Amino acid sequence: MKLIPIKKYAKKHIESNPGSKIHDVKESLQAAVERQKDGASCAVCEQPIWALGSAFSGFDGCFTCITGDSDDSGDYEVY
Ligand SMILES: [Zn+2]
């Protein structure tokens, strides 16, 4: 995965989701990163969570369980 700072990703997210508020996006991402740091595991398979995906999917999950895709090389993770 490509690592990207929360601030930078939040801007990208707003560009593709103009209805979202940047403050809310940052808050969701920050909260997910905190849960990841605390050792949160995927609700489905117990792998470490994908913070970026967990922030918007409504549950804490790993990349594969959230996207159904095993190749995460083109996707971002926030920090
Ligand atoms: Zn999983």
PDB file of the backbone (N, CA, C, O) and the ligand in Angstrom, with CONECT records:
HET     ZN  A 101       1
ATOM      1  N   MET A   1       0.829  -1.212   0.000  1.00  0.00           N
ATOM      2  CA  MET A   1       0.000   0.000   0.000  1.00  0.00           C
ATOM      3  C   MET A   1       0.854   1.250   0.000  1.00  0.00           C
ATOM      4  O   MET A   1       1.988   1.257   0.480  1.00  0.00           O
ATOM      5  N   LYS A   2       0.288   2.294  -0.544  1.00  0.00           N
ATOM      6  CA  LYS A   2       1.000   3.570  -0.558  1.00  0.00           C
ATOM      7  C   LYS A   2       0.567   4.366   0.673  1.00  0.00           C
ATOM      8  O   LYS A   2      -0.623   4.585   0.898  1.00  0.00           O
ATOM      9  N   LEU A   3       1.542   4.789   1.455  1.00  0.00           N
ATOM     10  CA  LEU A   3       1.211   5.560   2.653  1.00  0.00           C
ATOM     11  C   LEU A   3       0.989   7.030   2.313  1.00  0.00           C
ATOM     12  O   LEU A   3       1.729   7.614   1.521  1.00  0.00           O
ATOM     13  N   ILE A   4      -0.022   7.610   2.911  1.00  0.00           N
ATOM     14  CA  ILE A   4      -0.352   9.007   2.645  1.00  0.00           C
ATOM     15  C   ILE A   4      -0.825   9.665   3.941  1.00  0.00           C
ATOM     16  O   ILE A   4      -1.595   9.070   4.695  1.00  0.00           O
ATOM     17  N   PRO A   5      -0.365  10.894   4.201  1.00  0.00           N
ATOM     18  CA  PRO A   5      -0.819  11.566   5.434  1.00  0.00           C
ATOM     19  C   PRO A   5      -2.333  11.817   5.387  1.00  0.00           C
ATOM     20  O   PRO A   5      -2.893  12.074   4.321  1.00  0.00           O
ATOM     21  N   ILE A   6      -2.972  11.741   6.526  1.00  0.00           N
ATOM     22  CA  ILE A   6      -4.425  11.958   6.615  1.00  0.00           C
ATOM     23  C   ILE A   6      -4.846  13.247   5.913  1.00  0.00           C
ATOM     24  O   ILE A   6      -5.812  13.269   5.150  1.00  0.00           O
ATOM     25  N   LYS A   7      -4.099  14.326   6.189  1.00  0.00           N
ATOM     26  CA  LYS A   7      -4.446  15.631   5.628  1.00  0.00           C
ATOM     27  C   LYS A   7      -4.525  15.596   4.097  1.00  0.00           C
ATOM     28  O   LYS A   7      -5.448  16.129   3.482  1.00  0.00           O
ATOM     29  N   LYS A   8      -3.511  14.943   3.512  1.00  0.00           N
ATOM     30  CA  LYS A   8      -3.418  14.865   2.064  1.00  0.00           C
ATOM     31  C   LYS A   8      -4.543  13.999   1.487  1.00  0.00           C
ATOM     32  O   LYS A   8      -5.170  14.356   0.490  1.00  0.00           O
ATOM     33  N   TYR A   9      -4.785  12.855   2.135  1.00  0.00           N
ATOM     34  CA  TYR A   9      -5.824  11.976   1.642  1.00  0.00           C
ATOM     35  C   TYR A   9      -7.204  12.624   1.769  1.00  0.00           C
ATOM     36  O   TYR A   9      -8.058  12.464   0.897  1.00  0.00           O
ATOM     37  N   ALA A  10      -7.408  13.353   2.859  1.00  0.00           N
ATOM     38  CA  ALA A  10      -8.719  13.993   3.079  1.00  0.00           C
ATOM     39  C   ALA A  10      -9.050  14.929   1.912  1.00  0.00           C
ATOM     40  O   ALA A  10     -10.201  15.003   1.481  1.00  0.00           O
ATOM     41  N   LYS A  11      -8.058  15.629   1.413  1.00  0.00           N
ATOM     42  CA  LYS A  11      -8.273  16.525   0.268  1.00  0.00           C
ATOM     43  C   LYS A  11      -8.696  15.746  -0.971  1.00  0.00           C
ATOM     44  O   LYS A  11      -9.619  16.143  -1.682  1.00  0.00           O
ATOM     45  N   LYS A  12      -8.009  14.632  -1.220  1.00  0.00           N
ATOM     46  CA  LYS A  12      -8.365  13.776  -2.358  1.00  0.00           C
ATOM     47  C   LYS A  12      -9.795  13.266  -2.205  1.00  0.00           C
ATOM     48  O   LYS A  12     -10.573  13.246  -3.158  1.00  0.00           O
ATOM     49  N   HIS A  13     -10.115  12.858  -0.989  1.00  0.00           N
ATOM     50  CA  HIS A  13     -11.438  12.291  -0.728  1.00  0.00           C
ATOM     51  C   HIS A  13     -12.527  13.326  -1.022  1.00  0.00           C
ATOM     52  O   HIS A  13     -13.562  12.999  -1.602  1.00  0.00           O
ATOM     53  N   ILE A  14     -12.288  14.559  -0.622  1.00  0.00           N
ATOM     54  CA  ILE A  14     -13.254  15.633  -0.850  1.00  0.00           C
ATOM     55  C   ILE A  14     -13.418  15.899  -2.349  1.00  0.00           C
ATOM     56  O   ILE A  14     -14.517  16.185  -2.824  1.00  0.00           O
ATOM     57  N   GLU A  15     -12.316  15.799  -3.077  1.00  0.00           N
ATOM     58  CA  GLU A  15     -12.394  16.009  -4.527  1.00  0.00           C
ATOM     59  C   GLU A  15     -13.294  14.975  -5.202  1.00  0.00           C
ATOM     60  O   GLU A  15     -14.039  15.300  -6.126  1.00  0.00           O
ATOM     61  N   SER A  16     -13.219  13.732  -4.737  1.00  0.00           N
ATOM     62  CA  SER A  16     -14.067  12.720  -5.379  1.00  0.00           C
ATOM     63  C   SER A  16     -15.421  12.553  -4.684  1.00  0.00           C
ATOM     64  O   SER A  16     -16.318  11.901  -5.219  1.00  0.00           O
ATOM     65  N   ASN A  17     -15.566  13.138  -3.499  1.00  0.00           N
ATOM     66  CA  ASN A  17     -16.850  13.105  -2.794  1.00  0.00           C
ATOM     67  C   ASN A  17     -17.205  14.521  -2.342  1.00  0.00           C
ATOM     68  O   ASN A  17     -17.091  14.838  -1.158  1.00  0.00           O
ATOM     69  N   PRO A  18     -17.629  15.365  -3.265  1.00  0.00           N
ATOM     70  CA  PRO A  18     -17.835  16.788  -2.945  1.00  0.00           C
ATOM     71  C   PRO A  18     -18.874  17.022  -1.840  1.00  0.00           C
ATOM     72  O   PRO A  18     -18.911  18.103  -1.251  1.00  0.00           O
ATOM     73  N   GLY A  19     -19.697  16.046  -1.560  1.00  0.00           N
ATOM     74  CA  GLY A  19     -20.707  16.237  -0.510  1.00  0.00           C
ATOM     75  C   GLY A  19     -20.145  16.100   0.897  1.00  0.00           C
ATOM     76  O   GLY A  19     -20.799  16.489   1.865  1.00  0.00           O
ATOM     77  N   SER A  20     -18.930  15.549   1.021  1.00  0.00           N
ATOM     78  CA  SER A  20     -18.362  15.320   2.353  1.00  0.00           C
ATOM     79  C   SER A  20     -17.711  16.578   2.902  1.00  0.00           C
ATOM     80  O   SER A  20     -17.248  17.438   2.153  1.00  0.00           O
ATOM     81  N   LYS A  21     -17.685  16.665   4.223  1.00  0.00           N
ATOM     82  CA  LYS A  21     -17.013  17.790   4.868  1.00  0.00           C
ATOM     83  C   LYS A  21     -15.609  17.344   5.282  1.00  0.00           C
ATOM     84  O   LYS A  21     -15.434  16.282   5.879  1.00  0.00           O
ATOM     85  N   ILE A  22     -14.618  18.167   4.959  1.00  0.00           N
ATOM     86  CA  ILE A  22     -13.232  17.777   5.211  1.00  0.00           C
ATOM     87  C   ILE A  22     -12.980  17.499   6.692  1.00  0.00           C
ATOM     88  O   ILE A  22     -12.210  16.603   7.038  1.00  0.00           O
ATOM     89  N   HIS A  23     -13.623  18.261   7.549  1.00  0.00           N
ATOM     90  CA  HIS A  23     -13.456  18.052   8.987  1.00  0.00           C
ATOM     91  C   HIS A  23     -13.919  16.646   9.395  1.00  0.00           C
ATOM     92  O   HIS A  23     -13.242  15.952  10.154  1.00  0.00           O
ATOM     93  N   ASP A  24     -15.090  16.240   8.875  1.00  0.00           N
ATOM     94  CA  ASP A  24     -15.621  14.912   9.201  1.00  0.00           C
ATOM     95  C   ASP A  24     -14.733  13.810   8.650  1.00  0.00           C
ATOM     96  O   ASP A  24     -14.508  12.792   9.304  1.00  0.00           O
ATOM     97  N   VAL A  25     -14.229  14.023   7.438  1.00  0.00           N
ATOM     98  CA  VAL A  25     -13.377  13.027   6.803  1.00  0.00           C
ATOM     99  C   VAL A  25     -12.113  12.817   7.630  1.00  0.00           C
ATOM    100  O   VAL A  25     -11.715  11.685   7.903  1.00  0.00           O
ATOM    101  N   LYS A  26     -11.485  13.935   8.028  1.00  0.00           N
ATOM    102  CA  LYS A  26     -10.258  13.846   8.838  1.00  0.00           C
ATOM    103  C   LYS A  26     -10.532  13.155  10.159  1.00  0.00           C
ATOM    104  O   LYS A  26      -9.731  12.346  10.626  1.00  0.00           O
ATOM    105  N   GLU A  27     -11.683  13.482  10.765  1.00  0.00           N
ATOM    106  CA  GLU A  27     -12.014  12.900  12.058  1.00  0.00           C
ATOM    107  C   GLU A  27     -12.202  11.385  11.949  1.00  0.00           C
ATOM    108  O   GLU A  27     -11.722  10.629  12.793  1.00  0.00           O
ATOM    109  N   SER A  28     -12.907  10.953  10.898  1.00  0.00           N
ATOM    110  CA  SER A  28     -13.125   9.515  10.701  1.00  0.00           C
ATOM    111  C   SER A  28     -11.811   8.791  10.483  1.00  0.00           C
ATOM    112  O   SER A  28     -11.586   7.709  11.023  1.00  0.00           O
ATOM    113  N   LEU A  29     -10.941   9.405   9.679  1.00  0.00           N
ATOM    114  CA  LEU A  29      -9.651   8.788   9.386  1.00  0.00           C
ATOM    115  C   LEU A  29      -8.797   8.708  10.649  1.00  0.00           C
ATOM    116  O   LEU A  29      -8.183   7.681  10.938  1.00  0.00           O
ATOM    117  N   GLN A  30      -8.772   9.809  11.390  1.00  0.00           N
ATOM    118  CA  GLN A  30      -7.981   9.865  12.614  1.00  0.00           C
ATOM    119  C   GLN A  30      -8.447   8.788  13.603  1.00  0.00           C
ATOM    120  O   GLN A  30      -7.636   8.099  14.222  1.00  0.00           O
ATOM    121  N   ALA A  31      -9.761   8.664  13.734  1.00  0.00           N
ATOM    122  CA  ALA A  31     -10.322   7.682  14.672  1.00  0.00           C
ATOM    123  C   ALA A  31      -9.941   6.263  14.251  1.00  0.00           C
ATOM    124  O   ALA A  31      -9.622   5.424  15.093  1.00  0.00           O
ATOM    125  N   ALA A  32      -9.975   6.001  12.949  1.00  0.00           N
ATOM    126  CA  ALA A  32      -9.632   4.663  12.462  1.00  0.00           C
ATOM    127  C   ALA A  32      -8.148   4.370  12.680  1.00  0.00           C
ATOM    128  O   ALA A  32      -7.778   3.252  13.040  1.00  0.00           O
ATOM    129  N   VAL A  33      -7.295   5.383  12.461  1.00  0.00           N
ATOM    130  CA  VAL A  33      -5.860   5.202  12.684  1.00  0.00           C
ATOM    131  C   VAL A  33      -5.596   4.918  14.172  1.00  0.00           C
ATOM    132  O   VAL A  33      -4.750   4.091  14.512  1.00  0.00           O
ATOM    133  N   GLU A  34      -6.323   5.610  15.043  1.00  0.00           N
ATOM    134  CA  GLU A  34      -6.174   5.363  16.487  1.00  0.00           C
ATOM    135  C   GLU A  34      -6.557   3.918  16.823  1.00  0.00           C
ATOM    136  O   GLU A  34      -5.868   3.245  17.589  1.00  0.00           O
ATOM    137  N   ARG A  35      -7.658   3.457  16.242  1.00  0.00           N
ATOM    138  CA  ARG A  35      -8.092   2.073  16.519  1.00  0.00           C
ATOM    139  C   ARG A  35      -7.049   1.086  16.002  1.00  0.00           C
ATOM    140  O   ARG A  35      -6.778   0.062  16.629  1.00  0.00           O
ATOM    141  N   GLN A  36      -6.466   1.413  14.842  1.00  0.00           N
ATOM    142  CA  GLN A  36      -5.434   0.548  14.261  1.00  0.00           C
ATOM    143  C   GLN A  36      -4.226   0.482  15.198  1.00  0.00           C
ATOM    144  O   GLN A  36      -3.667  -0.588  15.437  1.00  0.00           O
ATOM    145  N   LYS A  37      -3.831   1.663  15.730  1.00  0.00           N
ATOM    146  CA  LYS A  37      -2.688   1.719  16.645  1.00  0.00           C
ATOM    147  C   LYS A  37      -2.957   0.917  17.910  1.00  0.00           C
ATOM    148  O   LYS A  37      -2.045   0.329  18.492  1.00  0.00           O
ATOM    149  N   ASP A  38      -4.225   0.898  18.330  1.00  0.00           N
ATOM    150  CA  ASP A  38      -4.604   0.147  19.519  1.00  0.00           C
ATOM    151  C   ASP A  38      -4.693  -1.350  19.247  1.00  0.00           C
ATOM    152  O   ASP A  38      -5.008  -2.136  20.140  1.00  0.00           O
ATOM    153  N   GLY A  39      -4.412  -1.734  18.004  1.00  0.00           N
ATOM    154  CA  GLY A  39      -4.400  -3.159  17.681  1.00  0.00           C
ATOM    155  C   GLY A  39      -5.737  -3.722  17.243  1.00  0.00           C
ATOM    156  O   GLY A  39      -5.969  -4.925  17.363  1.00  0.00           O
ATOM    157  N   ALA A  40      -6.632  -2.865  16.730  1.00  0.00           N
ATOM    158  CA  ALA A  40      -7.932  -3.348  16.260  1.00  0.00           C
ATOM    159  C   ALA A  40      -7.746  -4.389  15.165  1.00  0.00           C
ATOM    160  O   ALA A  40      -6.850  -4.274  14.329  1.00  0.00           O
ATOM    161  N   SER A  41      -8.603  -5.407  15.181  1.00  0.00           N
ATOM    162  CA  SER A  41      -8.491  -6.427  14.144  1.00  0.00           C
ATOM    163  C   SER A  41      -9.762  -6.489  13.314  1.00  0.00           C
ATOM    164  O   SER A  41     -10.836  -6.068  13.745  1.00  0.00           O
ATOM    165  N   CYS A  42      -9.610  -7.021  12.129  1.00  0.00           N
ATOM    166  CA  CYS A  42     -10.714  -7.131  11.176  1.00  0.00           C
ATOM    167  C   CYS A  42     -11.882  -7.889  11.811  1.00  0.00           C
ATOM    168  O   CYS A  42     -11.691  -8.922  12.454  1.00  0.00           O
ATOM    169  N   ALA A  43     -13.090  -7.361  11.619  1.00  0.00           N
ATOM    170  CA  ALA A  43     -14.280  -7.984  12.194  1.00  0.00           C
ATOM    171  C   ALA A  43     -14.561  -9.343  11.563  1.00  0.00           C
ATOM    172  O   ALA A  43     -15.267 -10.166  12.145  1.00  0.00           O
ATOM    173  N   VAL A  44     -14.014  -9.578  10.381  1.00  0.00           N
ATOM    174  CA  VAL A  44     -14.286 -10.813   9.659  1.00  0.00           C
ATOM    175  C   VAL A  44     -13.186 -11.857   9.887  1.00  0.00           C
ATOM    176  O   VAL A  44     -13.471 -12.995  10.259  1.00  0.00           O
ATOM    177  N   CYS A  45     -11.918 -11.458   9.658  1.00  0.00           N
ATOM    178  CA  CYS A  45     -10.851 -12.468   9.663  1.00  0.00           C
ATOM    179  C   CYS A  45      -9.762 -12.224  10.706  1.00  0.00           C
ATOM    180  O   CYS A  45      -8.804 -12.992  10.799  1.00  0.00           O
ATOM    181  N   GLU A  46      -9.911 -11.150  11.492  1.00  0.00           N
ATOM    182  CA  GLU A  46      -8.969 -10.851  12.575  1.00  0.00           C
ATOM    183  C   GLU A  46      -7.561 -10.442  12.148  1.00  0.00           C
ATOM    184  O   GLU A  46      -6.645 -10.439  12.971  1.00  0.00           O
ATOM    185  N   GLN A  47      -7.379 -10.099  10.885  1.00  0.00           N
ATOM    186  CA  GLN A  47      -6.112  -9.496  10.439  1.00  0.00           C
ATOM    187  C   GLN A  47      -6.121  -8.045  10.940  1.00  0.00           C
ATOM    188  O   GLN A  47      -7.171  -7.520  11.312  1.00  0.00           O
ATOM    189  N   PRO A  48      -4.931  -7.393  10.947  1.00  0.00           N
ATOM    190  CA  PRO A  48      -4.908  -5.968  11.304  1.00  0.00           C
ATOM    191  C   PRO A  48      -5.806  -5.166  10.351  1.00  0.00           C
ATOM    192  O   PRO A  48      -5.926  -5.503   9.173  1.00  0.00           O
ATOM    193  N   ILE A  49      -6.425  -4.119  10.863  1.00  0.00           N
ATOM    194  CA  ILE A  49      -7.373  -3.373  10.028  1.00  0.00           C
ATOM    195  C   ILE A  49      -6.687  -2.459   9.025  1.00  0.00           C
ATOM    196  O   ILE A  49      -5.532  -2.068   9.195  1.00  0.00           O
ATOM    197  N   TRP A  50      -7.426  -2.132   7.981  1.00  0.00           N
ATOM    198  CA  TRP A  50      -7.039  -1.125   6.981  1.00  0.00           C
ATOM    199  C   TRP A  50      -7.751   0.152   7.439  1.00  0.00           C
ATOM    200  O   TRP A  50      -8.968   0.282   7.306  1.00  0.00           O
ATOM    201  N   ALA A  51      -6.967   1.090   7.981  1.00  0.00           N
ATOM    202  CA  ALA A  51      -7.574   2.271   8.595  1.00  0.00           C
ATOM    203  C   ALA A  51      -8.388   3.093   7.601  1.00  0.00           C
ATOM    204  O   ALA A  51      -9.501   3.521   7.909  1.00  0.00           O
ATOM    205  N   LEU A  52      -7.840   3.312   6.417  1.00  0.00           N
ATOM    206  CA  LEU A  52      -8.541   4.147   5.439  1.00  0.00           C
ATOM    207  C   LEU A  52      -9.910   3.549   5.095  1.00  0.00           C
ATOM    208  O   LEU A  52     -10.922   4.250   5.089  1.00  0.00           O
ATOM    209  N   GLY A  53      -9.925   2.268   4.816  1.00  0.00           N
ATOM    210  CA  GLY A  53     -11.180   1.613   4.441  1.00  0.00           C
ATOM    211  C   GLY A  53     -12.144   1.540   5.614  1.00  0.00           C
ATOM    212  O   GLY A  53     -13.352   1.717   5.453  1.00  0.00           O
ATOM    213  N   SER A  54     -11.595   1.276   6.800  1.00  0.00           N
ATOM    214  CA  SER A  54     -12.440   1.150   7.982  1.00  0.00           C
ATOM    215  C   SER A  54     -13.115   2.472   8.328  1.00  0.00           C
ATOM    216  O   SER A  54     -14.202   2.487   8.906  1.00  0.00           O
ATOM    217  N   ALA A  55     -12.467   3.584   7.973  1.00  0.00           N
ATOM    218  CA  ALA A  55     -13.023   4.902   8.277  1.00  0.00           C
ATOM    219  C   ALA A  55     -14.331   5.146   7.527  1.00  0.00           C
ATOM    220  O   ALA A  55     -15.186   5.896   7.997  1.00  0.00           O
ATOM    221  N   PHE A  56     -14.487   4.516   6.365  1.00  0.00           N
ATOM    222  CA  PHE A  56     -15.666   4.808   5.535  1.00  0.00           C
ATOM    223  C   PHE A  56     -16.590   3.626   5.292  1.00  0.00           C
ATOM    224  O   PHE A  56     -17.662   3.787   4.709  1.00  0.00           O
ATOM    225  N   SER A  57     -16.184   2.434   5.733  1.00  0.00           N
ATOM    226  CA  SER A  57     -16.996   1.270   5.385  1.00  0.00           C
ATOM    227  C   SER A  57     -18.021   0.919   6.455  1.00  0.00           C
ATOM    228  O   SER A  57     -18.888   0.073   6.233  1.00  0.00           O
ATOM    229  N   GLY A  58     -17.927   1.569   7.621  1.00  0.00           N
ATOM    230  CA  GLY A  58     -18.903   1.292   8.664  1.00  0.00           C
ATOM    231  C   GLY A  58     -18.508   0.145   9.578  1.00  0.00           C
ATOM    232  O   GLY A  58     -19.211  -0.136  10.549  1.00  0.00           O
ATOM    233  N   PHE A  59     -17.394  -0.525   9.288  1.00  0.00           N
ATOM    234  CA  PHE A  59     -16.893  -1.538  10.219  1.00  0.00           C
ATOM    235  C   PHE A  59     -15.377  -1.599  10.100  1.00  0.00           C
ATOM    236  O   PHE A  59     -14.808  -1.160   9.100  1.00  0.00           O
ATOM    237  N   ASP A  60     -14.723  -2.144  11.124  1.00  0.00           N
ATOM    238  CA  ASP A  60     -13.273  -2.284  11.076  1.00  0.00           C
ATOM    239  C   ASP A  60     -12.931  -3.563  10.337  1.00  0.00           C
ATOM    240  O   ASP A  60     -13.287  -4.660  10.766  1.00  0.00           O
ATOM    241  N   GLY A  61     -12.241  -3.407   9.226  1.00  0.00           N
ATOM    242  CA  GLY A  61     -11.892  -4.584   8.453  1.00  0.00           C
ATOM    243  C   GLY A  61     -10.534  -4.441   7.812  1.00  0.00           C
ATOM    244  O   GLY A  61      -9.973  -3.346   7.770  1.00  0.00           O
ATOM    245  N   CYS A  62      -9.998  -5.546   7.311  1.00  0.00           N
ATOM    246  CA  CYS A  62      -8.740  -5.495   6.578  1.00  0.00           C
ATOM    247  C   CYS A  62      -9.048  -5.162   5.117  1.00  0.00           C
ATOM    248  O   CYS A  62     -10.211  -5.143   4.714  1.00  0.00           O
ATOM    249  N   PHE A  63      -8.033  -4.908   4.349  1.00  0.00           N
ATOM    250  CA  PHE A  63      -8.219  -4.509   2.942  1.00  0.00           C
ATOM    251  C   PHE A  63      -9.041  -5.547   2.161  1.00  0.00           C
ATOM    252  O   PHE A  63      -9.985  -5.201   1.451  1.00  0.00           O
ATOM    253  N   THR A  64      -8.671  -6.801   2.305  1.00  0.00           N
ATOM    254  CA  THR A  64      -9.332  -7.863   1.540  1.00  0.00           C
ATOM    255  C   THR A  64     -10.809  -8.004   1.900  1.00  0.00           C
ATOM    256  O   THR A  64     -11.647  -8.163   1.012  1.00  0.00           O
ATOM    257  N   CYS A  65     -11.137  -7.949   3.188  1.00  0.00           N
ATOM    258  CA  CYS A  65     -12.534  -8.112   3.591  1.00  0.00           C
ATOM    259  C   CYS A  65     -13.374  -6.896   3.203  1.00  0.00           C
ATOM    260  O   CYS A  65     -14.571  -7.037   2.949  1.00  0.00           O
ATOM    261  N   ILE A  66     -12.778  -5.717   3.153  1.00  0.00           N
ATOM    262  CA  ILE A  66     -13.532  -4.518   2.788  1.00  0.00           C
ATOM    263  C   ILE A  66     -13.721  -4.435   1.277  1.00  0.00           C
ATOM    264  O   ILE A  66     -14.809  -4.107   0.805  1.00  0.00           O
ATOM    265  N   THR A  67     -12.679  -4.728   0.526  1.00  0.00           N
ATOM    266  CA  THR A  67     -12.766  -4.523  -0.933  1.00  0.00           C
ATOM    267  C   THR A  67     -13.034  -5.813  -1.708  1.00  0.00           C
ATOM    268  O   THR A  67     -13.478  -5.756  -2.855  1.00  0.00           O
ATOM    269  N   GLY A  68     -12.776  -6.954  -1.114  1.00  0.00           N
ATOM    270  CA  GLY A  68     -12.919  -8.215  -1.824  1.00  0.00           C
ATOM    271  C   GLY A  68     -11.761  -8.451  -2.786  1.00  0.00           C
ATOM    272  O   GLY A  68     -11.816  -9.329  -3.647  1.00  0.00           O
ATOM    273  N   ASP A  69     -10.720  -7.657  -2.623  1.00  0.00           N
ATOM    274  CA  ASP A  69      -9.571  -7.679  -3.520  1.00  0.00           C
ATOM    275  C   ASP A  69      -8.333  -8.020  -2.697  1.00  0.00           C
ATOM    276  O   ASP A  69      -8.190  -7.531  -1.576  1.00  0.00           O
ATOM    277  N   SER A  70      -7.433  -8.853  -3.233  1.00  0.00           N
ATOM    278  CA  SER A  70      -6.256  -9.180  -2.436  1.00  0.00           C
ATOM    279  C   SER A  70      -5.045  -8.326  -2.810  1.00  0.00           C
ATOM    280  O   SER A  70      -4.048  -8.320  -2.088  1.00  0.00           O
ATOM    281  N   ASP A  71      -5.120  -7.614  -3.919  1.00  0.00           N
ATOM    282  CA  ASP A  71      -3.993  -6.784  -4.348  1.00  0.00           C
ATOM    283  C   ASP A  71      -4.172  -5.350  -3.870  1.00  0.00           C
ATOM    284  O   ASP A  71      -4.993  -4.605  -4.407  1.00  0.00           O
ATOM    285  N   ASP A  72      -3.396  -4.965  -2.852  1.00  0.00           N
ATOM    286  CA  ASP A  72      -3.550  -3.616  -2.297  1.00  0.00           C
ATOM    287  C   ASP A  72      -2.465  -2.661  -2.787  1.00  0.00           C
ATOM    288  O   ASP A  72      -2.327  -1.557  -2.261  1.00  0.00           O
ATOM    289  N   SER A  73      -1.686  -3.085  -3.804  1.00  0.00           N
ATOM    290  CA  SER A  73      -0.531  -2.281  -4.209  1.00  0.00           C
ATOM    291  C   SER A  73      -0.903  -0.906  -4.774  1.00  0.00           C
ATOM    292  O   SER A  73      -0.107   0.029  -4.691  1.00  0.00           O
ATOM    293  N   GLY A  74      -2.104  -0.775  -5.346  1.00  0.00           N
ATOM    294  CA  GLY A  74      -2.489   0.513  -5.917  1.00  0.00           C
ATOM    295  C   GLY A  74      -3.318   1.369  -4.973  1.00  0.00           C
ATOM    296  O   GLY A  74      -3.787   2.442  -5.351  1.00  0.00           O
ATOM    297  N   ASP A  75      -3.500   0.890  -3.735  1.00  0.00           N
ATOM    298  CA  ASP A  75      -4.353   1.620  -2.800  1.00  0.00           C
ATOM    299  C   ASP A  75      -3.568   2.307  -1.696  1.00  0.00           C
ATOM    300  O   ASP A  75      -2.398   2.010  -1.452  1.00  0.00           O
ATOM    301  N   TYR A  76      -4.250   3.236  -1.038  1.00  0.00           N
ATOM    302  CA  TYR A  76      -3.607   4.028  -0.001  1.00  0.00           C
ATOM    303  C   TYR A  76      -3.912   3.540   1.387  1.00  0.00           C
ATOM    304  O   TYR A  76      -4.950   2.931   1.645  1.00  0.00           O
ATOM    305  N   GLU A  77      -2.972   3.822   2.286  1.00  0.00           N
ATOM    306  CA  GLU A  77      -3.244   3.696   3.711  1.00  0.00           C
ATOM    307  C   GLU A  77      -2.839   5.019   4.332  1.00  0.00           C
ATOM    308  O   GLU A  77      -1.818   5.597   3.961  1.00  0.00           O
ATOM    309  N   VAL A  78      -3.630   5.498   5.271  1.00  0.00           N
ATOM    310  CA  VAL A  78      -3.342   6.788   5.889  1.00  0.00           C
ATOM    311  C   VAL A  78      -2.518   6.599   7.158  1.00  0.00           C
ATOM    312  O   VAL A  78      -2.532   5.535   7.777  1.00  0.00           O
ATOM    313  N   TYR A  79      -1.806   7.647   7.526  1.00  0.00           N
ATOM    314  CA  TYR A  79      -1.087   7.639   8.807  1.00  0.00           C
ATOM    315  C   TYR A  79      -1.147   9.014   9.422  1.00  0.00           C
ATOM    316  O   TYR A  79      -0.605   9.230  10.506  1.00  0.00           O
TER     317      TYR A  79
HETATM  318 ZN    ZN A 101     -10.342  -9.333   7.082  1.00  0.00          ZN2+
END
